[in-house]
C-alpha cells in the first residue's frame, strides 16, 4: 500500500513539474515586493498624421510608454507615396516619440512581406528605414517587426536584420486592422494579458487608439505599468546574458532566460 502511495505521489510531483513547464502561472498583479508587472503596448504601420498625435497625447496623460514600429516611406519625402505635409507631420511625430521616451522601431520601408522578397530588397527595406529613423531621432534602431509577424519571418531575414532584434507579439491578436468593435478588443486584451506580454495594435485607426486607452486604464487598476519593448525585453539581460538576434521575441517573463544567449 505504501509503495502504491509513493508511486502516486511521485507521479503527481512529475505531473506538476511538466505542467508548470508548458502552462506556467504568470503574475497579474503586484508580487508583494513592490514590483509591478509590466506590459509593452506596440503600434504598427504609422505614423498617422491624425491618430498618432491623439495616441501620444493619451500616453502622456497616463504616464505610459510604448513602442512604435514605423513604416519608412511615411517619413521619406522621396517616397512619392504621400503628400509633403503628411511626411512632415510624420517626421514631427516620430521626433516626439523619441523625445517623450518611447521606442521607435523598424517595420520595413514599404510594408512588404520580407520573407517573400529578395535579399537585396530586404536589405534596402530595413536599412533605409533605419537611416530615416536616425535622421529624425539621432538614435540607432534596435528592434524590427516584419509585416505579417513571425509567420512571415524566415531565418535569413533575421540574419539580414541583425543586430536588430525581431519582435512580434503575444499569444493573441486583436486583429484591430479588421475589427472595429472596441468592447471586444478591450476584452481580448484585458483577459489575455499577463506580465511580460507584448500587445499589438495599429495607430492608424481611431478604434485602435480608444481600445488602447480603455485597456490600459483597466490594466493599470490591476497593477500594471506600461513600458517600451526595450525595457521589457531587457528585464533579464546583464550578468552575461543578452538578447539573441536569431530569435523572435513575442514575450519576456520575469526570470526567463530561455530566449537569451550566454556571452
N, C-alpha and C positions, 0 to 999 in steps of 0.2 A: 504494500500500500504506500509506504514511504517512497519507494522507488518510482511509482506512478506519479505521486505528488511532485517529486523532484523533477521528473521529466516534463510535467505540465508547467512547472514554474520556469524551467529553462526555456521551454517553447514560448511562453508569454514574454519573457525578457527579450528573446531573439526577435519576436514579432514587433515589440515596441521599438527596438533599435531599427529594424528595417523600415517600419512605417515612418519613423522620425526622419529618415534619410530622404524618403520620397515625398512625404507630406509634413514638412516641418511646421511648427507653430510659430507664427510671426507676431511681433509686438505691434499692438494697435493703439497704445497709449503710453503715458509716461511710465518708465520702468521702475519708478520708485527711487531712482538715484538722481532725479532732476534732469535726465537726458530725454529730450522729446524725440519721438520717431520722426523721420524725415521722408519727404516725397518730392520728386522732381517733376514739375509740370513742364512739358515741352510743346513748342508750337512750330509747325511746319509751313512751308510754302510762301511765307511772307518775305519782306514786309508789305502790308496792305496800307495804303495811304490813309484810310479811314479807321478801320477796326484795330490796327496795331496800336495806334495812339490811344484809343479807348482802353485797350488791354494794359498798356503801360501805366496809364493813369490809375486803373484799378489795382494793379500790382503794388504801386507806390502807396496807395491808401491802406493796403493790407500788410505792408512791410514784407512782401513776398518776393522771392527771386525765382527766375525762370530761365529756360534755355530756348533760344530761337534758332532753328535750322533754316537759314535763309537761302533763297534762290538767287544765284549770281546775276542773271540777266535783269533782275528787278533793280539792280544797283549800278548798271553799266549803261552809260549814255550811248555807247557804240552798239548796243544790242539790237536796236532798231525795232524792238517789240513794244516798247512803252513810250508814252509821251515824256518829254523832258521834265515836266512838273511832277510826274509820278516817280521818276528816277530821283529827282532832287528830294522829294518827300521821303522816299525810301531810305536814302542815304542819311538824311537827318534823323530818322527813327532808329537806324542801326547805331549811329553815333550815340544816341540817347540810351539805347540798351546797354552799351558798354559803360557809359558814364554812370549809370544807375546800378551797376553791379550785376547785371545779367550776363549770361554766357551767349556769345554769338558763334554759331557753328555752321558747318557746310552742308547744304542739301542739294549740291550739284549746281551747275550753271543754268541748264535749260530744263531741269526736272525730267531728264530722260532715264530710262531703265538702264542702269550702268552695266549690269551683267549681260545685257543684250547688245552692248556697244563694243566698239573696237578698243584695244588697249590705248591707242592714240587719243581717241575721243574721251575716254575715262580720265586719262592724264590731264587733258585740257579742261574738262568739266570741273575737276577738283582744284587744279592749280589756279585757274582764272578766278574762281570764286574766292579762294584764299587770298589772292592778290587784292581783290576788291575789298574784302573784309579788313585786311591790314591797312589798305589805303585810307579807309574811313575811320577805323578804330585805333590804329597803331599797334594792334595786337596780333600775335600769331594764332592761327586756328588750330585747336587741339582735338576737335571732335567733328565727326561727319555722320550723317544719316542718309543712306541711299534711298531715293524714291522707291516706294513699294516695300521697304523694310527688309528684314533679314532673308525672306524667302527669295529675294532677287539679288542677294549679295554673294557672289562667288568668291572663293578664297583669293583668286588672282586680283579681284577688285580691292580687297582689303590690303593686299601686298602693295598695290599702287598707292593706296591712300595712306599707308604708314609713313611717318609715325603717328598720324591721326588715329584716334580710337573710334571704332564703329559702334554707334549707339542706336538701338531700336527702342522697343517699349515693352511693357509688362505682359501679363498673361491674358489681357482682354483688349478690345478695341471698341471705342465708342462709335466708330465709323461716322464721325461728325461731318465728314465731307459729303455724306449721303443723307444722314439723319438730321431732321430739324426739330425733333421732339426733345426739348430741353429737360423736361422731367425724367424722361427715360435715360438720357445720357448722364444726368447727375446721379441717378440711382445706380447706374452701371459703375461709375467711378467710386462712389462712396461705399458701395457694398463689396467692391473687389480690390480696394487699395489697402496695401499693407506697408509697414515700414520698409523703406528701401526701394519702393516701386518707382517706375518711370511712366508717367501718363502722357499719352499722345493726343493732341488736339491741333487745330489749324487756326491761324489768326486772320483768315480772310473770310470768315463767316460770323455774322453778328450772334447767331445762336451758339456758336462755339465759345465766344467771349463770355456770354451770360452763363453758359454751362460751367466754365472755369471758375467764375466768381462764386456761384452758388455752391459748387463742390468744395472750393477752398474754405468758404465760411463754415460749412458743416464739418469738414475735416479739422479745421482749427479748433472747434469746440471739442473734438476728440483728442486734442493734444498734439496735432501735427505741426511741423514747421515746414516751410516751402523753400527749397534750396535749388541751386543750379546742378546740372548734371556733373559739373566739375567737382563740386563739394561732395555730392552723393557717391560718385564712383571712387573718390579718393579717401573715403572714410576708413578704409582698411590698409591703405598703402603706407609706405615708410617701413623702417626696420628691415630693409632687404626685400620688400615686396613692391611691385609696380604693376600698372596696367599693361595688358598684352595686346598689341595691335592686331594680332592674328585672330583674336576672339571677337565675338559680337556680344555687347553688353545690353541686357534688357532689364536688369535689376541689380541691386547690390545690398545684400543684407548685412547687418552688423556682424562682424566676425567671420564673414565668408571670404575665404582665401582661394576658393576653387577656381575662380576666373582670373586670378593674378599669377604673375610669374616671379620666381625667386631670382634675385640678382646678387 
